[in-house]
Amino acid sequence: MNKNNESKYPTLKVIMLYPLLGGLVGGVVVLPFSLPAGLDWIAFLLIMAWLVGLTPALFAGIMLAYFKIRILNPEHYLKAFFIGWLATLLPSLLTSLIALIGESSVNHLIRFVGGSILFSIIGGVSSAILAKFILPKC
Protein backbone atom coordinates (compact mmCIF):
# COMPACT_ATOMS: atom_id res chain seq x y z
CA MET A 1 0.00 0.00 0.00
CA ASN A 2 1.47 3.34 -0.97
CA LYS A 3 1.60 6.46 1.17
CA ASN A 4 -1.04 8.23 -0.94
CA ASN A 5 -3.60 5.49 -0.25
CA GLU A 6 -3.01 5.71 3.52
CA SER A 7 -3.67 9.45 3.55
CA LYS A 8 -7.09 8.92 1.97
CA TYR A 9 -8.54 7.10 4.97
CA PRO A 10 -12.07 8.52 5.58
CA THR A 11 -11.44 9.40 9.23
CA LEU A 12 -14.23 11.96 9.56
CA LYS A 13 -16.73 9.72 7.77
CA VAL A 14 -15.98 6.79 10.10
CA ILE A 15 -16.10 8.93 13.25
CA MET A 16 -19.39 10.56 12.22
CA LEU A 17 -21.28 7.59 10.76
CA TYR A 18 -20.51 5.03 13.44
CA PRO A 19 -22.29 6.94 16.25
CA LEU A 20 -25.13 7.99 13.96
CA LEU A 21 -25.85 4.43 12.80
CA GLY A 22 -24.27 2.11 15.39
CA GLY A 23 -27.04 2.10 17.98
CA LEU A 24 -29.71 1.86 15.31
CA VAL A 25 -28.03 -1.16 13.71
CA GLY A 26 -27.72 -2.72 17.18
CA GLY A 27 -31.45 -2.13 17.69
CA VAL A 28 -32.22 -3.81 14.37
CA VAL A 29 -30.05 -6.78 15.43
CA VAL A 30 -32.26 -7.36 18.50
CA LEU A 31 -35.47 -6.48 16.66
CA PRO A 32 -36.44 -10.10 15.82
CA PHE A 33 -36.51 -10.89 19.55
CA SER A 34 -38.95 -8.05 20.24
CA LEU A 35 -41.39 -8.46 17.35
CA PRO A 36 -44.12 -10.05 19.50
CA ALA A 37 -44.17 -6.94 21.70
CA GLY A 38 -45.94 -4.74 19.11
CA LEU A 39 -45.10 -1.76 16.94
CA ASP A 40 -45.09 0.84 19.71
CA TRP A 41 -42.52 -1.16 21.64
CA ILE A 42 -40.38 -1.65 18.50
CA ALA A 43 -40.24 2.11 17.82
CA PHE A 44 -39.31 2.73 21.45
CA LEU A 45 -36.66 -0.02 21.28
CA LEU A 46 -35.03 1.48 18.18
CA ILE A 47 -34.96 4.98 19.66
CA MET A 48 -33.50 3.71 22.93
CA ALA A 49 -30.98 1.50 21.11
CA TRP A 50 -29.82 4.52 19.14
CA LEU A 51 -29.45 6.64 22.28
CA VAL A 52 -27.77 3.92 24.35
CA GLY A 53 -25.49 2.90 21.48
CA LEU A 54 -24.40 6.44 20.66
CA THR A 55 -21.42 6.61 23.04
CA PRO A 56 -20.05 3.09 22.43
CA ALA A 57 -20.44 3.57 18.67
CA LEU A 58 -18.56 6.87 18.90
CA PHE A 59 -15.73 5.10 20.78
CA ALA A 60 -15.72 2.35 18.13
CA GLY A 61 -15.61 4.88 15.28
CA ILE A 62 -12.74 6.74 16.91
CA MET A 63 -10.76 3.53 17.50
CA LEU A 64 -11.40 2.24 13.97
CA ALA A 65 -10.28 5.57 12.51
CA TYR A 66 -7.26 5.76 14.82
CA PHE A 67 -6.07 2.30 13.78
CA LYS A 68 -7.16 2.96 10.17
CA ILE A 69 -8.95 -0.38 9.94
CA ARG A 70 -9.73 -1.37 6.37
CA ILE A 71 -11.72 -4.32 5.08
CA LEU A 72 -9.21 -6.10 2.87
CA ASN A 73 -10.33 -9.66 3.61
CA PRO A 74 -13.01 -11.37 5.72
CA GLU A 75 -10.74 -11.57 8.78
CA HIS A 76 -10.78 -7.77 9.05
CA TYR A 77 -14.45 -7.97 10.03
CA LEU A 78 -13.19 -9.66 13.21
CA LYS A 79 -11.09 -6.56 13.95
CA ALA A 80 -14.18 -4.38 13.50
CA PHE A 81 -16.19 -6.79 15.70
CA PHE A 82 -13.54 -6.77 18.43
CA ILE A 83 -13.26 -2.97 18.46
CA GLY A 84 -17.06 -2.63 18.62
CA TRP A 85 -17.22 -5.26 21.34
CA LEU A 86 -14.53 -3.55 23.40
CA ALA A 87 -15.97 -0.06 22.85
CA THR A 88 -19.34 -1.33 24.12
CA LEU A 89 -18.03 -3.52 26.95
CA LEU A 90 -16.08 -0.81 28.77
CA PRO A 91 -18.93 1.73 29.22
CA SER A 92 -21.39 -1.10 29.85
CA LEU A 93 -19.27 -2.56 32.65
CA LEU A 94 -18.75 0.90 34.12
CA THR A 95 -22.51 1.49 34.10
CA SER A 96 -23.07 -1.94 35.67
CA LEU A 97 -20.54 -1.24 38.41
CA ILE A 98 -22.23 2.07 39.20
CA ALA A 99 -25.60 0.31 39.31
CA LEU A 100 -24.17 -2.29 41.69
CA ILE A 101 -23.12 0.25 44.31
CA GLY A 102 -24.96 -0.74 47.44
CA GLU A 103 -25.90 -4.17 46.10
CA SER A 104 -24.32 -7.10 47.87
CA SER A 105 -25.96 -9.93 45.99
CA VAL A 106 -23.85 -12.20 43.82
CA ASN A 107 -26.95 -12.74 41.64
CA HIS A 108 -27.07 -9.02 40.83
CA LEU A 109 -23.38 -9.05 39.95
CA ILE A 110 -23.78 -12.05 37.62
CA ARG A 111 -26.86 -10.52 35.99
CA PHE A 112 -25.21 -7.13 35.38
CA VAL A 113 -21.94 -8.57 34.10
CA GLY A 114 -23.80 -11.07 31.91
CA GLY A 115 -25.95 -8.27 30.54
CA SER A 116 -22.83 -6.21 29.82
CA ILE A 117 -21.26 -9.08 27.91
CA LEU A 118 -24.44 -9.66 25.87
CA PHE A 119 -24.78 -5.94 25.19
CA SER A 120 -21.14 -5.80 24.06
CA ILE A 121 -21.65 -8.71 21.65
CA ILE A 122 -24.50 -6.75 20.06
CA GLY A 123 -22.11 -3.78 19.80
CA GLY A 124 -19.53 -5.98 18.11
CA VAL A 125 -22.04 -7.33 15.61
CA SER A 126 -23.23 -3.80 14.89
CA SER A 127 -19.65 -2.67 14.32
CA ALA A 128 -18.95 -5.54 11.91
CA ILE A 129 -22.15 -4.81 9.95
CA LEU A 130 -21.29 -1.12 9.69
CA ALA A 131 -17.74 -2.04 8.60
CA LYS A 132 -19.24 -3.56 5.48
CA PHE A 133 -20.71 -0.22 4.44
CA ILE A 134 -18.47 2.44 6.03
CA LEU A 135 -14.88 1.22 6.22
CA PRO A 136 -12.70 1.45 3.11
CA LYS A 137 -12.23 -1.72 1.09
CA CYS A 138 -8.73 -1.01 -0.22
Secondary structure per residue as TSV (DSSP state, phi and psi in degrees):
chain	resnum	aa	ss	phi	psi
A	1	M	-	360.0	130.2
A	2	N	-	-86.2	167.7
A	3	K	H	-63.7	-33.3
A	4	N	H	-64.6	-39.2
A	5	N	H	-64.9	-39.0
A	6	E	H	-66.5	-32.5
A	7	S	H	-74.9	-13.6
A	8	K	T	-91.8	14.4
A	9	Y	-	-63.8	131.3
A	10	P	-	-80.1	64.3
A	11	T	H	-54.5	-52.2
A	12	L	H	-63.3	-40.2
A	13	K	H	-60.9	-45.5
A	14	V	H	-65.1	-46.2
A	15	I	H	-67.3	-29.5
A	16	M	H	-86.1	-40.5
A	17	L	H	-77.9	-32.4
A	18	Y	H	-60.2	-50.4
A	19	P	H	-68.6	-31.0
A	20	L	H	-69.2	-33.8
A	21	L	H	-112.1	-18.8
A	22	G	H	-58.8	-50.5
A	23	G	H	-65.9	-36.8
A	24	L	H	-65.0	-44.1
A	25	V	H	-63.1	-40.8
A	26	G	H	-60.6	-39.1
A	27	G	H	-64.9	-38.6
A	28	V	H	-67.5	-33.4
A	29	V	H	-62.1	-40.0
A	30	V	H	-90.0	-3.7
A	31	L	H	-55.2	-44.1
A	32	P	H	-58.5	-27.0
A	33	F	H	-79.1	-14.4
A	34	S	H	-112.4	5.0
A	35	L	G	-57.8	-38.6
A	36	P	G	-64.7	-14.2
A	37	A	G	-76.5	-18.0
A	38	G	-	105.8	162.7
A	39	L	H	-66.2	-37.3
A	40	D	H	-61.7	-42.1
A	41	W	H	-66.4	-38.1
A	42	I	H	-64.0	-44.5
A	43	A	H	-61.7	-44.0
A	44	F	H	-61.6	-43.8
A	45	L	H	-59.6	-45.1
A	46	L	H	-66.7	-39.3
A	47	I	H	-66.0	-45.1
A	48	M	H	-66.1	-39.4
A	49	A	H	-61.9	-40.1
A	50	W	H	-63.9	-45.7
A	51	L	H	-66.1	-44.8
A	52	V	H	-69.3	-35.3
A	53	G	H	-82.5	-6.6
A	54	L	H	-59.5	-51.3
A	55	T	H	-67.7	-50.1
A	56	P	H	-60.3	-37.6
A	57	A	H	-67.7	-34.0
A	58	L	H	-64.7	-45.0
A	59	F	H	-59.0	-43.7
A	60	A	H	-63.4	-44.9
A	61	G	H	-61.2	-41.4
A	62	I	H	-64.9	-44.9
A	63	M	H	-66.2	-41.9
A	64	L	H	-61.9	-41.9
A	65	A	H	-69.2	-39.8
A	66	Y	H	-61.0	-45.0
A	67	F	T	-85.5	-2.2
A	68	K	T	51.3	51.5
A	69	I	-	-69.9	129.5
A	70	R	-	-120.8	155.0
A	71	I	-	-99.5	93.1
A	72	L	S	-100.6	-26.2
A	73	N	S	-153.1	169.3
A	74	P	T	-57.5	-27.9
A	75	E	T	-66.0	-23.3
A	76	H	H	-69.8	-20.0
A	77	Y	H	-65.3	-29.6
A	78	L	H	-66.1	-36.5
A	79	K	H	-62.6	-45.8
A	80	A	H	-63.7	-39.7
A	81	F	H	-62.0	-48.6
A	82	F	H	-62.2	-42.2
A	83	I	H	-65.3	-42.3
A	84	G	H	-64.4	-38.9
A	85	W	H	-63.6	-47.2
A	86	L	H	-66.6	-42.3
A	87	A	H	-65.1	-24.5
A	88	T	H	-90.1	-36.3
A	89	L	H	-64.7	-44.4
A	90	L	H	-61.6	-52.2
A	91	P	H	-67.2	-31.1
A	92	S	H	-67.0	-43.8
A	93	L	H	-65.4	-39.3
A	94	L	H	-61.8	-44.5
A	95	T	H	-62.6	-42.0
A	96	S	H	-63.3	-41.5
A	97	L	H	-64.7	-39.2
A	98	I	H	-64.6	-40.6
A	99	A	H	-66.7	-25.8
A	100	L	T	-83.6	-7.7
A	101	I	T	-58.8	125.1
A	102	G	T	91.8	-12.4
A	103	E	-	-91.8	134.7
A	104	S	-	-115.2	3.2
A	105	S	-	-83.6	133.9
A	106	V	H	-66.9	-32.8
A	107	N	H	-61.8	-40.9
A	108	H	H	-63.6	-42.6
A	109	L	H	-60.7	-47.4
A	110	I	H	-62.4	-43.2
A	111	R	H	-63.8	-45.2
A	112	F	H	-68.4	-43.4
A	113	V	H	-67.3	-41.9
A	114	G	H	-61.2	-41.6
A	115	G	H	-63.8	-38.9
A	116	S	H	-63.9	-40.8
A	117	I	H	-67.2	-43.4
A	118	L	H	-63.2	-44.9
A	119	F	H	-59.8	-39.6
A	120	S	H	-71.0	-31.3
A	121	I	H	-64.9	-40.9
A	122	I	H	-61.6	-40.4
A	123	G	H	-62.7	-39.2
A	124	G	H	-65.8	-43.2
A	125	V	H	-63.5	-43.6
A	126	S	H	-59.3	-43.6
A	127	S	H	-62.6	-42.5
A	128	A	H	-66.4	-38.8
A	129	I	H	-64.8	-46.2
A	130	L	H	-64.2	-31.1
A	131	A	H	-58.5	-35.5
A	132	K	H	-59.0	-36.2
A	133	F	H	-104.4	-22.3
A	134	I	H	-107.7	-42.2
A	135	L	S	-73.8	147.6
A	136	P	-	-66.0	149.4
A	137	K	-	-102.7	7.4
A	138	C	-	-133.4	360.0
